[in-house]
Amino acid sequence: MSSSTVITNIATLVTNDPSLGDGSPLGLVRDAAVVIEGDRVVWTGDSSKAPATDNRVDADGRAALPGFVDSHSHLVFAGDRTEEFNARMSGRGYTAGGIRTTVAATRAASDEQLEANLTRYLSEALHQGTTTFETKSGYGLTVADEARALRIAAAHTDEVTYLGAHIVSPDYADDPAAYVALVTGEMLDACAPHARWIDVFCEKGAFDGDQARAILTAGKAKGLHPRIHANQLSYGPGVQLAVELDAASADHCTHLTDADVDALANGTTVATLLPGAEFSTRAAWPDARRLLDAGVTVALSTDCNPGSSFTSSVPFCIALAVRDMGMTPDEAVWSATAGGAAALRRTDVGHLTPGAHADLTLLDAPSHVHLAYRPGVPLVSGVWKRGVRVV
């Protein structure tokens, strides 16, 4: 039989169950305890009412919340783009190739190098409270390189996304239609066994609405569920296409019409906002307040990638969302936990109630609000993943 553990003396517990505690969306319980048995939460409530367990951990007045659910990252890559970032932040032009630079480095790297890089950034994220993450291919753009990226990722997470349609491969620069045929044909056949999701960058200079529809529809026929990079750099068809195809998530959502917002509010597609990208490119911030006020489900994620958002820190993204995107601290924390779970269509993570995976983050602070109140400070003092303390 598995042993049981109570984490007690929690100053403020975020459960994400509005039937608990203060009745808010965060379901805040003061002076709380959580009981873990095996890899699951089996009890949540007032510390004074916690049942007897085999083991006891004293949180010593710290806050606890569900492990962060980072539903958008690009972690299978090689190299970095320091020079590009430095030029952009210094107001200088830079023409070394952007994503193509990473494609070349990734193709040249060994499997061992790619996996070492992946595990390095996963460790970074874990130590900052992330217990569930999604990651994509998209830096190989050949059948073999896309398939190996997904194979490497699948050894570390169930949330693997095929993104052969990141950009048109440099090998097909003069024939985008042939590349779309590859992405929806031989490459899809090789990649589908290793992935749960299919994604496409629907944007000027990448894939238009018709191409994106063809790619996502082909993926659905192979059993992959759609997500989409939508409306990041300009207004476009991405959000409407996401809702039409029942995509789990439309990611970025920076440039939205009223019709886009209405479509998201009336559909099941989550709007995943990625403030690290706006921070790193000095672009306009997504208007989270507009989306939330319309009733859209919002997730917050890092978009960790070597070009436009080289951060693995969900707490940093929470602080940005509160400071620059109109979110309250409560909304930002919900979006980085339960919102991320919704973007992955998961009901077993993102909350701390009986039956959920015992994924829990302990902060060296009395309240989750400190994630935005004390930006840049390493507040995570403990992490449990599937019932095991890993930090």
Disulfide bonds with the S-S distance in Angstrom:
none
